[in-house]
Amino acid sequence: MFNRHNVPQTPSASTMKSAPSSAILGLIRFAWFVALGLAVSLATLNTAHSQAYVGVSAGNGYTCAVRDGGTIQCWGVNSSGQLGDGTTTDRSLPVTVQGINTAVQVSVGTFHSCATLADSTARCWGAGGSGQLGSGSSASSLVPVIVSGLVSVQRVEVGTSHACALLADLTVVCWGSGSNGQLGDGSFLSSNAPVIVTALTGVTSLGVGGDHACAALTTGQAKCWGRNTSGQLGDGTIINRSSPVSVGGGLTSVASVVGGGAHTCARLSNSALHCWGSNSFQALGSFGPDSSTPLLVAGVPAATAVSAGGAHTCARLVDASLQCWGNGLNGELGAGGLTGGPSPRAVLGLSGVIDFSAGGGYTCAINSGGALTCWGRNDAGQLGTGGTLGSTTALTVSGISGASSVSAGSSHACATFSGGSVRCWGSNTDGQLGDGTTADSALPVSVVGLAPTTSVSAGWSHSCARLADLTVKCWGSNDNGQLGNNGAVGGSVSGITNALDVSAGFSHSCARLNDNTVKCWGANFGGQLGNGTTTNSSTPVIVTGLSTASSVSAGSEYSCSRLSTGGIVCWGRNTLGQLGNGNNTQKLVPDFVVGITTATSVSAGAGHACAVLANNEVRCWGAGSNGQLGNGASASSNVPVVVTGINNATSVSAGNSHACARLSNSTVKCWGANSSGELGDGSETQSNLPVTVLGIRNATAVEAGTGFTCAKLSTGAVKCWGSNVSGRLGIGNSTQNSLVATPIGGGLVCTLDIDGNGSVDATTDLLILQRARLGLSGTAVTNGALGVKATRTTWGAIREYLVSNCRIEGLAP
């Protein structure tokens, strides 16, 4: 469809070298790459995907890619079976197309897909109501079917509900819907089998758009046919054509041609680009109305390939970089923002491009190492990252190393560091990031004005920190006095000079003091301050009758505290049973949670709470409609219930509608709501039983927020997963869309730059890898083997990278 670019493939799919099937290249091959001076990026690696990608096609809500070896993987919308996996289940991670293992090229459209095989035949799958599968019938198919009568196919291209194939004799055949003349056979009739495009010979390049098609000829001309309401045929009219017409405007020496949703582009033999048709988002590379004749795209030096999307266009340059222009509202230009325009803009963080495809609001590209990255619209999982609102698997927070703690709030998170500093990321509408602005940040920013800090707590729209001098400071929203400073700008919480820890809730905060009492401040509508009233307080008030507190946790409109005896008390709102006392009656002072006498920790979420017991079990109570109690049911409970299957928990965190536990083996399990992938199991399916978070093997702490989760690792890194609205994952992009190139399959990329200094060196990276593979650890790996400006300088950081990104198993601890 609006996705292919008919590149003289360099290298071609049939001649590309195979990527490694193991998690890392062999040492000899590694040294060979280094000797050539290539900083080669491996294909995105995980347990399901071990071969390099060699070709990609981006369509309308889904994507397909050919792997070295001839299989095809697809992901995204699957309502008509267009992913070819035998189902109609949408996929946010790649699935393999059934029955194809010799593919050389794939093309996708709106509801169907087609591929060219090594034997020069074609297969199609998905919707077939207009005959677009070319099988001789109008039946749909969830798996590939043979296109009738084709035995000399060079490549096949797919439109909205039709497809065309370029044959070895340089003619073209089309099949499917013909209502706009897009079959090119002189009629406006549909056909469920291929028909010959009339009077078209010497075709060197074929491009199929939404409801039109174009061809470049050996004469240097270009001809088009089909729908022409936006001038996409380039013949100076807006009349639909059922037979090929010549593109006007004096266009000669056409080397290749591509079709977009309603526009067309051609690359000339001198590497200049011309586009025509719809210009509603400046996809033609110029301001002004639609154009029925070709317009020169300015500012693209020496293009080697072009791809037209729904309303944007991308071109590869001679240096193998990529530039895009047109609609940018979904981040499809890859330039790090949501703005577009006619001026070509460089795609950030992308080089060595060998294949690329512009789709409907997103773009994908393959680099020289076979790694596939996508960016832009992701509402249907078409980026292949494992989710539609961020990531369903753990992604590393950018720029975080040496973290000593992490806290996840509603839509922001914060981390502390051994030096006493604090950095936060995500939503900042009320200043909760503490950087002196109210601008959201998808990357961690430093909290200003803090003395050395020992712990931090991220709440709904405010944050609080306990300082080394035992005072407390809060920042962010203060509409209910939750900053505790009686309105003083930047001031410390009033009267707190002996805090041991602090917890920020929905719109209130609490601190445990060194005399084992608790003080709270802020909103008190539900009695969450615990002083026997429902009156808000902008300064701390003492929680009534609490003198043996060993921890405190502030929830939505309630609070809980673990006692030194092992019991738990809670107070405040109780409509969902979140106080765990056997009833649903509000309590303005602490009341005991039923049946818990050996608790080691407690966490209060939005409407449910969880505790770890001395036997390492987890019990939860309160709201349960999303399965957040973890007992196999989806019902609330006003008394604690046992979380099924966990007997080795060391800590637990209750979020908005889910919960997570860190286990003694340093892995993490989560349960409850999962619409944003917050459970981290690679799906978006809620679970009322614990599921294992993928890719987390060395967690020291876990924090559940609203629709997302973060874990601190033993290396000092932080990983987050789930919703990325407002940038709460801290990975550099901030909405459901990815604004820069994002690796498919969960965001993990393994490169040969082992020490992370930006270059590949045989005397450093190769030596590190050799030592690691020989079973060495610690300084025995790193001594004398770190490059200048290395960012991974310890064995722990290097091991985490090799295990999590490169999937190397069996490394020394």
N, C-alpha and C positions, 0 to 999 in steps of 0.2 A: 504493500500500500504506500502511504506517504513515509517511506523509510529507507529505501535502498538507493545506492549511489552508483552502482555499476562501475566500480573501480577496476582498472586493470590490476588485478589482485597481486600485491607485492608484500609478502609472498602469497601464492595462491593457497586455497584450502588444501589442495592435493599435495603440495610440496612442503608444507610446514612441518618442522620437526616435532616429534612427540614430546610433550611435557612429562616430567617425572611422575610415575604412578605412586611413588613413596612420598613422604612428607617433605623431603629435601633432596636436592641434587647430590649425586655422588661427588666425592672430593676431587676426582680427576676432572669431571665435567665442570665443577665449580672453578677449578684453577684455569680451565680453558676459557671460560667466560671472563674471568678477571684479566687474563693475558690479553684479551681483545679490548680491555678497557671498558667493558659494558657493565653499567649498573643495572642488571636485568632484574625485573620484578617477576616473581613466579606467579602462576595462575593462583587465584584465590583458592585456598585449600581448606577443606574440611573433610570429615570422614566419608561424606557422600560424593564429593566432587574432587577428583584427583587428576583430571586431564586439563590441558590448556584449551581455551576457547579460540576458534579460528574464524568465526563469522557470527554476526548478530543482526537481528531484525526487530525493530521496535514498532509496535502497532498502536491500536487504540485500547489501552488498558492492559495489554499483556505483551510479553517479550519472548522470543525464542532465539536460541544460540546453538551453533554447531560446535561440537567438541572435537579436538584432534582424535581421530579414531573412528569418526563417522556417526556417533550418536547425536541426538538433538535433545536439548533441555528447554523447557518453557515454564513461565511463571506469570501470575497475574490473574485477570478475569478468565473464567472458564465456563461461563453460562451455557455455551453451545458446544462444549467439548473441544474448544480451539487449542487447548494445551496438549491434546493427543495422548493423555495418560489413561484413557478409558473411563474417566469420570467427568462430572460437571462441577467439581469442587474447586473454588478459587484457591490459588496457591500463592503464598508470599515468599516461598523458597522454590528453587528449581526442581521440576519433576521430569523424568525421562519420557520422551515420546515413544510409544510402544511400536515395536516391529521395524525400527529403522536403525541400521548400524553402518550404513555406507553413504551417509549424506555428505554432499559437498557444498550445499547452499540451502538456505531457508528464507522464506518471506512470509510475513504475517500481515493481516488486515484488521477488520473489525470483529468478525466472528468466525473466520476460518484461516487456515494456514496451509502452505504448500512447501515442498522441498524437492530439490533435484538430487538424484542419487548418482553414485559412481558409474552405474550402467546406463546413464543418460535417459532414464525414465523419471517420472514425476509422481509424487504422492501428495494427497491433500486430505485434510481432516477438519472437523468442526461443522458449522452450519452449512446446509446444502440445499435449502429451499429454492434457491434461484439457479441451481445446477452448478454452483461455483466450485464443487469438488471435482467436476469433470469426469465423473465415473460412469456417465450414461444414464444416471437417474437423478432425482431431486431429493434424495434422502440425505439426511445429516449422518455424520459418523463421529464417534468418540475416539476412533483410532484411524490411522492413515489408510486410504484406499488408493488404488492405482488410477491415474488419469488415463482415460481410454485412448489407445492408439498412438501414444507418444513414445518414440524409441530413440530420438536423437536430440534430446533436450540439452541446451547449454546452460540455461538458467530459467527460473520461473519467478514471476513477480505477481503480488497479490494486491487487489484493490478492496473497496468496501464489500462488494458482493460479486466480484468477478476476478479472473486471473488471466495472465497471458504468459506464454513461453517463447523464448528465443530458441530456434532450432539450429542444428548444425549447418543447414543450407542457407542460413541468414535470412530466413523468413520468420514470421510470427503467427502464432495461433492463440486464440482467446476462447474463454468459456465462462458461463455464469450469466448474470443479469446483463441484458442488452438494452434496457429501456432508455438509456441516454446515448445509444450508439457506441458504447464502450467496447463492444466486441470487434468493431472495425470491419465487419463483413458486408457492409452496405445496407444493413437492416437495423431496426430497433427492437429486435426480438431476442429473447434469452435462449441459451442453449446449454444442455447438461453434458455436452461433449465438445471437444475443441473444434473451432471453425477457423478457416484461414483468413487473416486480415488481407483485404483486397489490395492489389497493386502495390505491395510493399516487399521489396527485395534489397539485398545488400545491407541488412541491418547489423550494426556493430554494437549497439547499446540499446537496452530496453528499460523504460521507466514507466511504472504504473502508479497513478494517483488514486484519489477516492473513487471517482467515476469516469476517469479518462486514462489515456495511455499515450506515450510518446516514444519515438525511436530515432536514434542517430544513424545515419546512413554512410556508406563508404564514400559517397559523393561530398560529404561534409554538410549535407542538409539535415534538418530535423523535421519530422512529420508527427502530427498528433491527431487523435480522434476521441470522440465521446463527449461528455458533458463540457459545456463551454460558457456557463452563465457568468463566470468571473474573468473570462478571457484566457483560461488556462491552456487553450490550444495554440495561442500565439499567432493566430492568422488574421488579426485585426478586427475580428468580429466577436459577438457573444452568442453565436448560433451553434447548437449542438451538431456534431458531425458523426455520421455512421461509417464514414470511410476516411482514411488518412488525408489530412490537408497539410500543406507546407507551412512551417513557422516563418513568419515574415520578419520585417525589421532589418533585412540585410544580413541575417545571421548565416555565417559560413564557417567551415572548418570546425564543425561540432564534433567533439571527441566522445562525450557521454551526455546522457540526459536522464533526469530523475523527475518523478511526479510526487507532489505533496498532496495535502487534503484538497486544496483548490488552487494550487499554484505549481509551476514547473520551473526547473532550472537546468541550464546546460553549461557544461565546461567545454571551452574551446581548446584547440590544439596548442594555442599559445598560453594556456592556463588561466585565461580570463573567465569570469563567470557572468552569465546573463540569466535573469529570472523574469517571469511574467505570470499574470493571473491575479488572484486575490492578494490585496496588500493591506488588509484590515489591521494587521499588527506589524507592518513594515517588513514582512517576510521577504519582500523583493529586494531589500537592502536600500530602500529609498523612501522618502516621504511622498505623500500624494495618494491618488485614488488607484483602483485596480488598473492593470495595464494589459491590453490584449496583444501587445507586441513586446519583444524582449527589451529589458532595461539592464544596463551594465551595473554590476555590484561593485561599488568603489571600496577601496581599503582592504581588499583581499589579495595579497601578493602571491602570485604563482601557486594557485590551488592545484592539488593533485587529485582531489576527489570532492564530491559534494553530496549532501543528503538533505532532502526536503521533508519537513515534518508537517504536523497539522497546521501550525501557523508560525513556524520558525524554520530556519535553515542553518546548516552547519557545513563548514568546509575544512578539509585537511590541507595543511600547507606543506611546502617542500621540506621543512624541518620536522615533519611528522607531529606537529602540534595541531590543535583544533581551535577554530573560531566559529562563533554562532551569533545570529542576529534574529530580530523579529520579536515574537511574543516571549516575555520573560516572567510572566505573572506566576508561573509554577516553579521558577528556578531552572527552567529547561536550558537556559543559555550557559549554565555552569560557571557564571562569573561571580558568584557569591552574593547575589541580591535577587530581588523580585521585580526588577525593572528591565525593560527591553528597549527596542528601537532599531533603526536601520543600520547603525554602525556595528560592524563585526567586533566581537569582544572575545578575548582569549579565554578558553576554558581553564580554570585554575587547577593546578596540581596534576596535569595530564601531559604526558609526552610519549613519544614512540608509538603513535597510533597506527595500527595496521588495518583496522576496520571500525566502522562506526555507523550509527543509524539514528536518525531523528524521528521520533514518534509523535503521538498525540499528547503534547505537554511534557514530554521527557525525552532524554537522549541517552544512548549507551555507546560505549567505545571499548575496543580491545587494544591492549598495548603489545609491544614486541615480545613480552614474556608470556602472553596468553592470558593475562588477567583481564577480567571484564568488570567495568565500572559503569554505573548508571546514575543519573541525576535528574531532578525535576519532580513532576507529579508522581505521587505514590499512593493514591487513595485506594487502589485495587491491588497493591503489592507488586506493581509492575517494575519496581526497581530491584526486586529480588533480594532485599536485605533481610527478609524474615518478618516483616511487619508492614503496616500501613501508616502508623503514627509513630514513627521512630524505629525501634528495633525490638524483636522478640528474643534476641540473644544479646549477651553482654558485650558492650562496646567500651573501650578505654576512654576515660575522661581525658581530654587533651591537656598536656602540660602539667599533669599532677604526678609528682614523685615524692617519696618521703612523707606521705600523709600519715598522721598518727590517729586520726579519727574521721568519721564521715557522718553526716546527718542529712536525711531526706525530708523535706517539708512537703507542702501541697504541690507546688510547681517550681520549687527551687531546691538547691542542695548546697551544703557547705562542708568544708574539710579543714581540719587543723593540722599544723605541722610542728615538728619537734622544736623548731626555733620559736614557737609561740605565735606565728602568724595564722591568719584565717583567709581562705579564698572561697567564694561562692559563685554559683552560676544558675541560669534559668530565668524565671520571671522576676521582674524588678519594678512592677507598677507602683509599689509603695515604698521602694527603697530598701527592700529586704536583702539585697545583695551587699549593701553597706559600702558601695564604692563612690558614694556622693552623687549618684545619678538615679534616674528612674527608667533607664533604658535596659531592656532585657539583654542578657548576654548568653550566647551559646558556648562561650569559653569562660573558664574560671577567671574571676577578677578579685583583686585584693581588697579586703575590708580595711577602710582607712580609720585612723584614730584609735586603734586598739593597742593597749599595752599587752605584753606577753600573755597568751591565752592557753588554757589547758583543755578546754572542751567547748563545743559549740552545739546548739540545737536549732534546727530550722523548723519553724512553725508554718501556719497557713500563709500569712503575708508579713511575718516579722521573724526575726532571728534573735537569739540571745547567746551570749558567751560567758563562761566563768573564767575570770582572769587569774593569773598566778598569785595575785595579792588577795584572793578570796572574795573580790568584789564581782559584780555582774553588770554587764552592759547589754542593752537590747537596741535594735534598730529596725526600721520598717514601719508598718502600719501602727497607728496609735489611737485609732478611733474609739477604743474602749479602755484606754489606759494600759495596754498590754506591755508597753515599754517600761512601766514601773518607775518613771522618773518625774512624775507629777508635772509633766509638760516641759521639763528642761531639755533644750536642744542639745543632743550629744551627751547628756549627763548619764551617770551611773544609776543603777536601780537604787532607789532611796533606802537608806538604812541597812543595806545588805553588805556586811563586811566579813562574814565568816561562812560563805557558801562552799559546799563541797561539790554540788552539781546543780545544773539548771535544765529545765525542760520547757520548750515553747509549744503551746497548743494551738487551737483554732484562733482564739482571740484573748487568750490569757496565758500566763506563765507562772511557773512554780520553781522554787529553789529549796534544796535540802541544806540545812545549816549544820555546823559542826557539833551542835548540841543535840542532833538527831530530831530536831523539829523541822517543820515545813512552813514556808510562807508563800503565798500566791498573790497575784495582782492581775488587773484587767477586767474583762467581762465576767459577769456573775449571774447571767440570766437563769442558768440552770443550777446555781448553787456550787459552781465548780471551784470557787475560792475556798470553800470548806469552813467558813467562819460563822455559819448559822444564819446567813442572810442571802438575799439575792440582789444586793446592791453592788454595782461596779466599784472598783477601787483603782486609782492610778498610782497608788503606793502599796507596798506589800502589807498583807494582813496575815496573822497567824492562823494556821489550820487548827481548828478546835480539837483538843484532846489527843494530839499526835506528838509523841515524845520518843518513840523508838524507831523512827523511819531510817531505813538503810538505802532507799532510793525513791525517786518520785518520777511520775510520767504524766504529762498533761495531754489529755485527749481533745475531743471536739468541744463538748460542754460538760465535761467531767474530768476527774483526775484520779489517779491511783498511786498507792505507795506500798512498797514491800517493807515489812517490819523486820527487825532484827531477830524475831522469833520464827520467821519463815511464813508468817501469815501475810495476807494482803488486805488492805482496806481501800475502798473507793468512795467517792462522793460526787454529787452533782446530778445532771440529767440521767434518767433511767428508763426512758420510754421503750428502749430496745433490750433492756436487761443488761446494759453495759456495766452496771455496778456489780453484777454477779452474786447478788445477795438473796436470790430466790424470789424476788418480786420485781415489779416495774414502777415502783414508787420513787419519786425524787428524794434525794437525801442531801441536806444542807451541811451535814457534818459526816466524817468518815464512818463507814459501816463495813463489816467484814465480808469478804468474798467467801461463799460457802465452800467448805471442804478442802481448802488449801492451807496447809500448815508447814510445808517444806519448800516454799518457793525460793529460787535463787535470783530471779529477775522478773520484772513485769513491764509490759508495754501497752499503753493506751492508744488506740487508733481512733478513727472517726466515730464509729458506733460499736466497736468491739474491742476487746482487750485479750491479751494472751500472756501466759506466764510459763517459765521453765521451772520444773521441780528438781529436787535434789537427785532423783533417779533418772534425770535427763529426759523425762517426758515433757510434752507441751500440752497445756490445757488452755482453751479459749472460751469466751462467753460474750453474749451480746448479739448484735446483728449477724445474721447468717444467710441472708437471701442469696448472696453470691458465692456461697460455699466457703466463706472466710473463717469459719470455725474449724474446718479441716477434718470433720468427723464423718465424712461421706454423705452428709445431708445438706440441704439448702434451706434450713430453718433456723430461726433465732433461738437463743436459749438464755434464760436469766440465771443459770447456774453453770459452772465450768464443765466442759466436755473434753474428752481426751482427743487430741489430734492423732489420727490413725497412722500407724507405721513409723513413728519417730520415737526412738528410745536413746538417742545419742546427741541431743541438742545441747549446745552450750549457751546460746542466746536466741532471742526471738524479737521480732519487730512487727507491730500491727500497723498497717497503713490505712488508706481510706476504705477500701473494700477487699483487701487481700492482706496476707501475712507471710512472713518468711522466717526461716530458722537457719542459723549457722550450726552445722553439725561438727562432731569431734574430729571427723576426718577432713575438715576444712572445706567441705562442699556446702552447698546451700539448697534448701528445698522451700518451695513457695506453694500457696494454695489460695483459692478465692477467685475474684474477678480477674479477667485477662483480656479485656477488649482492646487493650493497647499493648499487649505482650508483656505485661508486668510480671508474669510468672517466670519468664525467661526460658521456657521450654521449647521455643521455636514455633509456638502456635499462638492463636488468639482465642483459644477455647477455655472458658472458665473451668475450674476444677475444684470439687469439694473434698479432694484428697491431695496430699502433698505431691508435687512433681519436682524433678531435679532440674536445677538451673544449668543450662548448657555452658560449658567453657569456664566454669568456676571450680578450681581445684585447690586454691590456697587462700581462701577467705579467712580473715581474722574478725570481721564484723559485717553485718548486713543491716540495711535500713530501708524500710518500705515507706513510700510516699503516696501521692495520689496518682495512680496510673503508671507509676514507675518505681524502680528499685535501684539501690546502689550498694555495692560491696567494696570494702577496703581489703586489699590483698596484702600478703606477707611482704611483698616487694615494696610496699608504700604506694603502689598505684591504686586507682579507684576505677571500677567499672560500673556502668549503669545500663539499664535496659527498660523498655516500655515506651510510654508516650514521650515524645520529644517536643511537644508544644512549648513554646517560649524558650526552647533550648535547654530543657532540664536534664538532658543526658550529657551535656557538656562536651559534645563532640564537634562543635564548630558549625552546625546548622540548627535552625530554630523552629521549623514548622513541621507539619506532616510531610512536607517535601524536603528533598535533599538539594541544597543550593550548590554544592560542589560534588565532584565525582565520588560516589560511594560504592565500595566493592560489594558485589552480590554475595549472597550466602552468609550473611551475618556480619559483614564488615571486617573480616579478618584477612589481612594481606601479609604473606611471607615474602620478604625480600632477602637478598644476599648480603645486605648491609647489616651484619649481625650486631655491631656495636652502636648502630644508630647515629653515625656521624655524617650521613648523607652521601657516602661514597663506598665503593667496594674495593677492598685491598687484600691481596693474598697474604701479606705479612701480618695482618691483624684479623680480619674476618675469617679467613681460611684457618688460621691458627686456633682461634676460639672454637670454631666448629670441629676441628680435629680433636682438640682436647675434650670437648663435651662428648663427642661420639666415642672416645676412649674411656669414658666413665669418670673423668676427673670432675672436681667441683670446687667451689670457693675460689680463693686466690690462685689455686693451681690452674684455673682456666683463664683468669684475667691478667695475671702478672705479665707485663711486657707485651700484651696483645691488644691493648686498647688504642684506637686511632686518635688523632688530634680531634678535639671537640666531640668525643664520644658522649652519647646521652644515656647509653646503657652501660654502666661502669661497674656493676656488681654482678656476681654469679646469680643472685636471686632475680635481678631484672632480666638478665640474659636468658635464664632458664624459663622464666614466665613467657618471654617472647617466643622462644623455640617451641614451648609446649602449646601455648594458646594460639599463636598465629601460624606456626609451621606444623603443628600437630605431631611433633616428635615425641615419642614415648620412650620410657626406660632410662631417662636421664638421672644422674645422681641427685640426691636431695640437695 
